Amino acid sequence: MRFPMIAAVMLAALPALAIGSPSAEAKGCLKGAVVGGVAGHYAGHHGVMGAIGGCIVGHHMANEKAKEQTAPQGAQNAPGAPPAPTPN
């Protein structure tokens, strides 16, 4: 009984939040939130905490990936450093 009520309220509030908020860089956050929410739910009914943690981790990983892609090629292979592994 409680879950359908919460779901209905969240679905009703979603369009208002989407219209009123400015666009944000949410790269990785949504995927991380879904995975974290599911994992948190099955690990002791902590889906919200899992979603928050997953969003933070997913956003961080997306930022790291963006940094790797925008770094100059010479910066990765500095003298004395082992060569970067090639993606398979």
Phi and psi restraints in degrees (range 20) as a CNS / XPLOR table:
assign (resid 1 and name C) (resid 2 and name N)
       (resid 2 and name CA) (resid 2 and name C) 1.0 -73.0 20.0 2
assign (resid 2 and name N) (resid 2 and name CA)
       (resid 2 and name C) (resid 3 and name N) 1.0 -40.8 20.0 2
assign (resid 2 and name C) (resid 3 and name N)
       (resid 3 and name CA) (resid 3 and name C) 1.0 -62.3 20.0 2
assign (resid 3 and name N) (resid 3 and name CA)
       (resid 3 and name C) (resid 4 and name N) 1.0 -46.1 20.0 2
assign (resid 3 and name C) (resid 4 and name N)
       (resid 4 and name CA) (resid 4 and name C) 1.0 -60.7 20.0 2
assign (resid 4 and name N) (resid 4 and name CA)
       (resid 4 and name C) (resid 5 and name N) 1.0 -35.4 20.0 2
assign (resid 4 and name C) (resid 5 and name N)
       (resid 5 and name CA) (resid 5 and name C) 1.0 -67.2 20.0 2
assign (resid 5 and name N) (resid 5 and name CA)
       (resid 5 and name C) (resid 6 and name N) 1.0 -44.5 20.0 2
assign (resid 5 and name C) (resid 6 and name N)
       (resid 6 and name CA) (resid 6 and name C) 1.0 -64.6 20.0 2
assign (resid 6 and name N) (resid 6 and name CA)
       (resid 6 and name C) (resid 7 and name N) 1.0 -42.8 20.0 2
assign (resid 6 and name C) (resid 7 and name N)
       (resid 7 and name CA) (resid 7 and name C) 1.0 -62.7 20.0 2
assign (resid 7 and name N) (resid 7 and name CA)
       (resid 7 and name C) (resid 8 and name N) 1.0 -40.5 20.0 2
assign (resid 7 and name C) (resid 8 and name N)
       (resid 8 and name CA) (resid 8 and name C) 1.0 -65.8 20.0 2
assign (resid 8 and name N) (resid 8 and name CA)
       (resid 8 and name C) (resid 9 and name N) 1.0 -40.9 20.0 2
assign (resid 8 and name C) (resid 9 and name N)
       (resid 9 and name CA) (resid 9 and name C) 1.0 -65.9 20.0 2
assign (resid 9 and name N) (resid 9 and name CA)
       (resid 9 and name C) (resid 10 and name N) 1.0 -42.2 20.0 2
assign (resid 9 and name C) (resid 10 and name N)
       (resid 10 and name CA) (resid 10 and name C) 1.0 -65.6 20.0 2
assign (resid 10 and name N) (resid 10 and name CA)
       (resid 10 and name C) (resid 11 and name N) 1.0 -41.6 20.0 2
assign (resid 10 and name C) (resid 11 and name N)
       (resid 11 and name CA) (resid 11 and name C) 1.0 -66.7 20.0 2
assign (resid 11 and name N) (resid 11 and name CA)
       (resid 11 and name C) (resid 12 and name N) 1.0 -33.7 20.0 2
assign (resid 11 and name C) (resid 12 and name N)
       (resid 12 and name CA) (resid 12 and name C) 1.0 -71.6 20.0 2
assign (resid 12 and name N) (resid 12 and name CA)
       (resid 12 and name C) (resid 13 and name N) 1.0 -33.6 20.0 2
assign (resid 12 and name C) (resid 13 and name N)
       (resid 13 and name CA) (resid 13 and name C) 1.0 -82.5 20.0 2
assign (resid 13 and name N) (resid 13 and name CA)
       (resid 13 and name C) (resid 14 and name N) 1.0 -20.5 20.0 2
assign (resid 13 and name C) (resid 14 and name N)
       (resid 14 and name CA) (resid 14 and name C) 1.0 -58.8 20.0 2
assign (resid 14 and name N) (resid 14 and name CA)
       (resid 14 and name C) (resid 15 and name N) 1.0 -47.2 20.0 2
assign (resid 14 and name C) (resid 15 and name N)
       (resid 15 and name CA) (resid 15 and name C) 1.0 -63.0 20.0 2
assign (resid 15 and name N) (resid 15 and name CA)
       (resid 15 and name C) (resid 16 and name N) 1.0 -36.6 20.0 2
assign (resid 15 and name C) (resid 16 and name N)
       (resid 16 and name CA) (resid 16 and name C) 1.0 -66.2 20.0 2
assign (resid 16 and name N) (resid 16 and name CA)
       (resid 16 and name C) (resid 17 and name N) 1.0 -38.6 20.0 2
assign (resid 16 and name C) (resid 17 and name N)
       (resid 17 and name CA) (resid 17 and name C) 1.0 -69.4 20.0 2
assign (resid 17 and name N) (resid 17 and name CA)
       (resid 17 and name C) (resid 18 and name N) 1.0 -37.6 20.0 2
assign (resid 17 and name C) (resid 18 and name N)
       (resid 18 and name CA) (resid 18 and name C) 1.0 -69.7 20.0 2
assign (resid 18 and name N) (resid 18 and name CA)
       (resid 18 and name C) (resid 19 and name N) 1.0 -36.1 20.0 2
assign (resid 18 and name C) (resid 19 and name N)
       (resid 19 and name CA) (resid 19 and name C) 1.0 -75.0 20.0 2
assign (resid 19 and name N) (resid 19 and name CA)
       (resid 19 and name C) (resid 20 and name N) 1.0 -40.9 20.0 2
assign (resid 19 and name C) (resid 20 and name N)
       (resid 20 and name CA) (resid 20 and name C) 1.0 -82.2 20.0 2
assign (resid 20 and name N) (resid 20 and name CA)
       (resid 20 and name C) (resid 21 and name N) 1.0 -12.2 20.0 2
assign (resid 20 and name C) (resid 21 and name N)
       (resid 21 and name CA) (resid 21 and name C) 1.0 -99.2 20.0 2
assign (resid 21 and name N) (resid 21 and name CA)
       (resid 21 and name C) (resid 22 and name N) 1.0 145.6 20.0 2
assign (resid 21 and name C) (resid 22 and name N)
       (resid 22 and name CA) (resid 22 and name C) 1.0 -73.4 20.0 2
assign (resid 22 and name N) (resid 22 and name CA)
       (resid 22 and name C) (resid 23 and name N) 1.0 161.8 20.0 2
assign (resid 22 and name C) (resid 23 and name N)
       (resid 23 and name CA) (resid 23 and name C) 1.0 -68.0 20.0 2
assign (resid 23 and name N) (resid 23 and name CA)
       (resid 23 and name C) (resid 24 and name N) 1.0 146.4 20.0 2
assign (resid 23 and name C) (resid 24 and name N)
       (resid 24 and name CA) (resid 24 and name C) 1.0 -133.2 20.0 2
assign (resid 24 and name N) (resid 24 and name CA)
       (resid 24 and name C) (resid 25 and name N) 1.0 156.5 20.0 2
assign (resid 24 and name C) (resid 25 and name N)
       (resid 25 and name CA) (resid 25 and name C) 1.0 -83.6 20.0 2
assign (resid 25 and name N) (resid 25 and name CA)
       (resid 25 and name C) (resid 26 and name N) 1.0 99.1 20.0 2
assign (resid 25 and name C) (resid 26 and name N)
       (resid 26 and name CA) (resid 26 and name C) 1.0 -111.1 20.0 2
assign (resid 26 and name N) (resid 26 and name CA)
       (resid 26 and name C) (resid 27 and name N) 1.0 36.9 20.0 2
assign (resid 26 and name C) (resid 27 and name N)
       (resid 27 and name CA) (resid 27 and name C) 1.0 -64.7 20.0 2
assign (resid 27 and name N) (resid 27 and name CA)
       (resid 27 and name C) (resid 28 and name N) 1.0 124.0 20.0 2
assign (resid 27 and name C) (resid 28 and name N)
       (resid 28 and name CA) (resid 28 and name C) 1.0 83.7 20.0 2
assign (resid 28 and name N) (resid 28 and name CA)
       (resid 28 and name C) (resid 29 and name N) 1.0 -19.9 20.0 2
assign (resid 28 and name C) (resid 29 and name N)
       (resid 29 and name CA) (resid 29 and name C) 1.0 -68.5 20.0 2
assign (resid 29 and name N) (resid 29 and name CA)
       (resid 29 and name C) (resid 30 and name N) 1.0 -45.5 20.0 2
assign (resid 29 and name C) (resid 30 and name N)
       (resid 30 and name CA) (resid 30 and name C) 1.0 -66.0 20.0 2
assign (resid 30 and name N) (resid 30 and name CA)
       (resid 30 and name C) (resid 31 and name N) 1.0 -45.0 20.0 2
assign (resid 30 and name C) (resid 31 and name N)
       (resid 31 and name CA) (resid 31 and name C) 1.0 -64.2 20.0 2
assign (resid 31 and name N) (resid 31 and name CA)
       (resid 31 and name C) (resid 32 and name N) 1.0 -43.1 20.0 2
assign (resid 31 and name C) (resid 32 and name N)
       (resid 32 and name CA) (resid 32 and name C) 1.0 -64.9 20.0 2
assign (resid 32 and name N) (resid 32 and name CA)
       (resid 32 and name C) (resid 33 and name N) 1.0 -37.6 20.0 2
assign (resid 32 and name C) (resid 33 and name N)
       (resid 33 and name CA) (resid 33 and name C) 1.0 -66.3 20.0 2
assign (resid 33 and name N) (resid 33 and name CA)
       (resid 33 and name C) (resid 34 and name N) 1.0 -39.4 20.0 2
assign (resid 33 and name C) (resid 34 and name N)
       (resid 34 and name CA) (resid 34 and name C) 1.0 -65.4 20.0 2
assign (resid 34 and name N) (resid 34 and name CA)
       (resid 34 and name C) (resid 35 and name N) 1.0 -49.0 20.0 2
assign (resid 34 and name C) (resid 35 and name N)
       (resid 35 and name CA) (resid 35 and name C) 1.0 -64.0 20.0 2
assign (resid 35 and name N) (resid 35 and name CA)
       (resid 35 and name C) (resid 36 and name N) 1.0 -45.2 20.0 2
assign (resid 35 and name C) (resid 36 and name N)
       (resid 36 and name CA) (resid 36 and name C) 1.0 -65.3 20.0 2
assign (resid 36 and name N) (resid 36 and name CA)
       (resid 36 and name C) (resid 37 and name N) 1.0 -38.0 20.0 2
assign (resid 36 and name C) (resid 37 and name N)
       (resid 37 and name CA) (resid 37 and name C) 1.0 -64.8 20.0 2
assign (resid 37 and name N) (resid 37 and name CA)
       (resid 37 and name C) (resid 38 and name N) 1.0 -42.8 20.0 2
assign (resid 37 and name C) (resid 38 and name N)
       (resid 38 and name CA) (resid 38 and name C) 1.0 -66.1 20.0 2
assign (resid 38 and name N) (resid 38 and name CA)
       (resid 38 and name C) (resid 39 and name N) 1.0 -45.4 20.0 2
assign (resid 38 and name C) (resid 39 and name N)
       (resid 39 and name CA) (resid 39 and name C) 1.0 -63.2 20.0 2
assign (resid 39 and name N) (resid 39 and name CA)
       (resid 39 and name C) (resid 40 and name N) 1.0 -42.2 20.0 2
assign (resid 39 and name C) (resid 40 and name N)
       (resid 40 and name CA) (resid 40 and name C) 1.0 -65.6 20.0 2
assign (resid 40 and name N) (resid 40 and name CA)
       (resid 40 and name C) (resid 41 and name N) 1.0 -35.5 20.0 2
assign (resid 40 and name C) (resid 41 and name N)
       (resid 41 and name CA) (resid 41 and name C) 1.0 -64.2 20.0 2
assign (resid 41 and name N) (resid 41 and name CA)
       (resid 41 and name C) (resid 42 and name N) 1.0 -45.5 20.0 2
assign (resid 41 and name C) (resid 42 and name N)
       (resid 42 and name CA) (resid 42 and name C) 1.0 -78.1 20.0 2
assign (resid 42 and name N) (resid 42 and name CA)
       (resid 42 and name C) (resid 43 and name N) 1.0 -16.1 20.0 2
assign (resid 42 and name C) (resid 43 and name N)
       (resid 43 and name CA) (resid 43 and name C) 1.0 -96.7 20.0 2
assign (resid 43 and name N) (resid 43 and name CA)
       (resid 43 and name C) (resid 44 and name N) 1.0 25.2 20.0 2
assign (resid 43 and name C) (resid 44 and name N)
       (resid 44 and name CA) (resid 44 and name C) 1.0 125.9 20.0 2
assign (resid 44 and name N) (resid 44 and name CA)
       (resid 44 and name C) (resid 45 and name N) 1.0 28.1 20.0 2
assign (resid 44 and name C) (resid 45 and name N)
       (resid 45 and name CA) (resid 45 and name C) 1.0 58.9 20.0 2
assign (resid 45 and name N) (resid 45 and name CA)
       (resid 45 and name C) (resid 46 and name N) 1.0 43.9 20.0 2
assign (resid 45 and name C) (resid 46 and name N)
       (resid 46 and name CA) (resid 46 and name C) 1.0 -118.6 20.0 2
assign (resid 46 and name N) (resid 46 and name CA)
       (resid 46 and name C) (resid 47 and name N) 1.0 51.5 20.0 2
assign (resid 46 and name C) (resid 47 and name N)
       (resid 47 and name CA) (resid 47 and name C) 1.0 -64.6 20.0 2
assign (resid 47 and name N) (resid 47 and name CA)
       (resid 47 and name C) (resid 48 and name N) 1.0 -38.5 20.0 2
assign (resid 47 and name C) (resid 48 and name N)
       (resid 48 and name CA) (resid 48 and name C) 1.0 -67.8 20.0 2
assign (resid 48 and name N) (resid 48 and name CA)
       (resid 48 and name C) (resid 49 and name N) 1.0 -44.4 20.0 2
assign (resid 48 and name C) (resid 49 and name N)
       (resid 49 and name CA) (resid 49 and name C) 1.0 -64.4 20.0 2
assign (resid 49 and name N) (resid 49 and name CA)
       (resid 49 and name C) (resid 50 and name N) 1.0 -38.8 20.0 2
assign (resid 49 and name C) (resid 50 and name N)
       (resid 50 and name CA) (resid 50 and name C) 1.0 -64.5 20.0 2
assign (resid 50 and name N) (resid 50 and name CA)
       (resid 50 and name C) (resid 51 and name N) 1.0 -38.7 20.0 2
assign (resid 50 and name C) (resid 51 and name N)
       (resid 51 and name CA) (resid 51 and name C) 1.0 -66.7 20.0 2
assign (resid 51 and name N) (resid 51 and name CA)
       (resid 51 and name C) (resid 52 and name N) 1.0 -40.4 20.0 2
assign (resid 51 and name C) (resid 52 and name N)
       (resid 52 and name CA) (resid 52 and name C) 1.0 -64.7 20.0 2
assign (resid 52 and name N) (resid 52 and name CA)
       (resid 52 and name C) (resid 53 and name N) 1.0 -47.2 20.0 2
assign (resid 52 and name C) (resid 53 and name N)
       (resid 53 and name CA) (resid 53 and name C) 1.0 -63.9 20.0 2
assign (resid 53 and name N) (resid 53 and name CA)
       (resid 53 and name C) (resid 54 and name N) 1.0 -40.7 20.0 2
assign (resid 53 and name C) (resid 54 and name N)
       (resid 54 and name CA) (resid 54 and name C) 1.0 -64.3 20.0 2
assign (resid 54 and name N) (resid 54 and name CA)
       (resid 54 and name C) (resid 55 and name N) 1.0 -37.1 20.0 2
assign (resid 54 and name C) (resid 55 and name N)
       (resid 55 and name CA) (resid 55 and name C) 1.0 -64.2 20.0 2
assign (resid 55 and name N) (resid 55 and name CA)
       (resid 55 and name C) (resid 56 and name N) 1.0 -44.3 20.0 2
assign (resid 55 and name C) (resid 56 and name N)
       (resid 56 and name CA) (resid 56 and name C) 1.0 -63.6 20.0 2
assign (resid 56 and name N) (resid 56 and name CA)
       (resid 56 and name C) (resid 57 and name N) 1.0 -47.1 20.0 2
assign (resid 56 and name C) (resid 57 and name N)
       (resid 57 and name CA) (resid 57 and name C) 1.0 -66.5 20.0 2
assign (resid 57 and name N) (resid 57 and name CA)
       (resid 57 and name C) (resid 58 and name N) 1.0 -43.3 20.0 2
assign (resid 57 and name C) (resid 58 and name N)
       (resid 58 and name CA) (resid 58 and name C) 1.0 -63.3 20.0 2
assign (resid 58 and name N) (resid 58 and name CA)
       (resid 58 and name C) (resid 59 and name N) 1.0 -39.3 20.0 2
assign (resid 58 and name C) (resid 59 and name N)
       (resid 59 and name CA) (resid 59 and name C) 1.0 -65.7 20.0 2
assign (resid 59 and name N) (resid 59 and name CA)
       (resid 59 and name C) (resid 60 and name N) 1.0 -41.9 20.0 2
assign (resid 59 and name C) (resid 60 and name N)
       (resid 60 and name CA) (resid 60 and name C) 1.0 -62.8 20.0 2
assign (resid 60 and name N) (resid 60 and name CA)
       (resid 60 and name C) (resid 61 and name N) 1.0 -45.1 20.0 2
assign (resid 60 and name C) (resid 61 and name N)
       (resid 61 and name CA) (resid 61 and name C) 1.0 -64.8 20.0 2
assign (resid 61 and name N) (resid 61 and name CA)
       (resid 61 and name C) (resid 62 and name N) 1.0 -36.9 20.0 2
assign (resid 61 and name C) (resid 62 and name N)
       (resid 62 and name CA) (resid 62 and name C) 1.0 -66.2 20.0 2
assign (resid 62 and name N) (resid 62 and name CA)
       (resid 62 and name C) (resid 63 and name N) 1.0 -38.5 20.0 2
assign (resid 62 and name C) (resid 63 and name N)
       (resid 63 and name CA) (resid 63 and name C) 1.0 -65.1 20.0 2
assign (resid 63 and name N) (resid 63 and name CA)
       (resid 63 and name C) (resid 64 and name N) 1.0 -42.0 20.0 2
assign (resid 63 and name C) (resid 64 and name N)
       (resid 64 and name CA) (resid 64 and name C) 1.0 -63.2 20.0 2
assign (resid 64 and name N) (resid 64 and name CA)
       (resid 64 and name C) (resid 65 and name N) 1.0 -40.6 20.0 2
assign (resid 64 and name C) (resid 65 and name N)
       (resid 65 and name CA) (resid 65 and name C) 1.0 -65.3 20.0 2
assign (resid 65 and name N) (resid 65 and name CA)
       (resid 65 and name C) (resid 66 and name N) 1.0 -39.1 20.0 2
assign (resid 65 and name C) (resid 66 and name N)
       (resid 66 and name CA) (resid 66 and name C) 1.0 -66.3 20.0 2
assign (resid 66 and name N) (resid 66 and name CA)
       (resid 66 and name C) (resid 67 and name N) 1.0 -38.1 20.0 2
assign (resid 66 and name C) (resid 67 and name N)
       (resid 67 and name CA) (resid 67 and name C) 1.0 -63.9 20.0 2
assign (resid 67 and name N) (resid 67 and name CA)
       (resid 67 and name C) (resid 68 and name N) 1.0 -41.3 20.0 2
assign (resid 67 and name C) (resid 68 and name N)
       (resid 68 and name CA) (resid 68 and name C) 1.0 -63.9 20.0 2
assign (resid 68 and name N) (resid 68 and name CA)
       (resid 68 and name C) (resid 69 and name N) 1.0 -38.1 20.0 2
assign (resid 68 and name C) (resid 69 and name N)
       (resid 69 and name CA) (resid 69 and name C) 1.0 -74.1 20.0 2
assign (resid 69 and name N) (resid 69 and name CA)
       (resid 69 and name C) (resid 70 and name N) 1.0 -29.6 20.0 2
assign (resid 69 and name C) (resid 70 and name N)
       (resid 70 and name CA) (resid 70 and name C) 1.0 -94.4 20.0 2
assign (resid 70 and name N) (resid 70 and name CA)
       (resid 70 and name C) (resid 71 and name N) 1.0 -8.6 20.0 2
assign (resid 70 and name C) (resid 71 and name N)
       (resid 71 and name CA) (resid 71 and name C) 1.0 -67.9 20.0 2
assign (resid 71 and name N) (resid 71 and name CA)
       (resid 71 and name C) (resid 72 and name N) 1.0 142.8 20.0 2
assign (resid 71 and name C) (resid 72 and name N)
       (resid 72 and name CA) (resid 72 and name C) 1.0 -64.1 20.0 2
assign (resid 72 and name N) (resid 72 and name CA)
       (resid 72 and name C) (resid 73 and name N) 1.0 148.6 20.0 2
assign (resid 72 and name C) (resid 73 and name N)
       (resid 73 and name CA) (resid 73 and name C) 1.0 -61.4 20.0 2
assign (resid 73 and name N) (resid 73 and name CA)
       (resid 73 and name C) (resid 74 and name N) 1.0 -36.8 20.0 2
assign (resid 73 and name C) (resid 74 and name N)
       (resid 74 and name CA) (resid 74 and name C) 1.0 -69.9 20.0 2
assign (resid 74 and name N) (resid 74 and name CA)
       (resid 74 and name C) (resid 75 and name N) 1.0 -24.8 20.0 2
assign (resid 74 and name C) (resid 75 and name N)
       (resid 75 and name CA) (resid 75 and name C) 1.0 -71.5 20.0 2
assign (resid 75 and name N) (resid 75 and name CA)
       (resid 75 and name C) (resid 76 and name N) 1.0 -27.3 20.0 2
assign (resid 75 and name C) (resid 76 and name N)
       (resid 76 and name CA) (resid 76 and name C) 1.0 -75.5 20.0 2
assign (resid 76 and name N) (resid 76 and name CA)
       (resid 76 and name C) (resid 77 and name N) 1.0 -33.5 20.0 2
assign (resid 76 and name C) (resid 77 and name N)
       (resid 77 and name CA) (resid 77 and name C) 1.0 -109.5 20.0 2
assign (resid 77 and name N) (resid 77 and name CA)
       (resid 77 and name C) (resid 78 and name N) 1.0 61.8 20.0 2
assign (resid 77 and name C) (resid 78 and name N)
       (resid 78 and name CA) (resid 78 and name C) 1.0 -69.8 20.0 2
assign (resid 78 and name N) (resid 78 and name CA)
       (resid 78 and name C) (resid 79 and name N) 1.0 154.5 20.0 2
assign (resid 78 and name C) (resid 79 and name N)
       (resid 79 and name CA) (resid 79 and name C) 1.0 -59.7 20.0 2
assign (resid 79 and name N) (resid 79 and name CA)
       (resid 79 and name C) (resid 80 and name N) 1.0 137.2 20.0 2
assign (resid 79 and name C) (resid 80 and name N)
       (resid 80 and name CA) (resid 80 and name C) 1.0 88.9 20.0 2
assign (resid 80 and name N) (resid 80 and name CA)
       (resid 80 and name C) (resid 81 and name N) 1.0 -11.8 20.0 2
assign (resid 80 and name C) (resid 81 and name N)
       (resid 81 and name CA) (resid 81 and name C) 1.0 -97.8 20.0 2
assign (resid 81 and name N) (resid 81 and name CA)
       (resid 81 and name C) (resid 82 and name N) 1.0 145.5 20.0 2
assign (resid 81 and name C) (resid 82 and name N)
       (resid 82 and name CA) (resid 82 and name C) 1.0 -68.6 20.0 2
assign (resid 82 and name N) (resid 82 and name CA)
       (resid 82 and name C) (resid 83 and name N) 1.0 152.5 20.0 2
assign (resid 82 and name C) (resid 83 and name N)
       (resid 83 and name CA) (resid 83 and name C) 1.0 -64.6 20.0 2
assign (resid 83 and name N) (resid 83 and name CA)
       (resid 83 and name C) (resid 84 and name N) 1.0 148.9 20.0 2
assign (resid 83 and name C) (resid 84 and name N)
       (resid 84 and name CA) (resid 84 and name C) 1.0 -69.4 20.0 2
assign (resid 84 and name N) (resid 84 and name CA)
       (resid 84 and name C) (resid 85 and name N) 1.0 141.7 20.0 2
assign (resid 84 and name C) (resid 85 and name N)
       (resid 85 and name CA) (resid 85 and name C) 1.0 -68.2 20.0 2
assign (resid 85 and name N) (resid 85 and name CA)
       (resid 85 and name C) (resid 86 and name N) 1.0 144.3 20.0 2
assign (resid 85 and name C) (resid 86 and name N)
       (resid 86 and name CA) (resid 86 and name C) 1.0 -87.9 20.0 2
assign (resid 86 and name N) (resid 86 and name CA)
       (resid 86 and name C) (resid 87 and name N) 1.0 138.8 20.0 2
assign (resid 86 and name C) (resid 87 and name N)
       (resid 87 and name CA) (resid 87 and name C) 1.0 -69.1 20.0 2
assign (resid 87 and name N) (resid 87 and name CA)
       (resid 87 and name C) (resid 88 and name N) 1.0 141.8 20.0 2
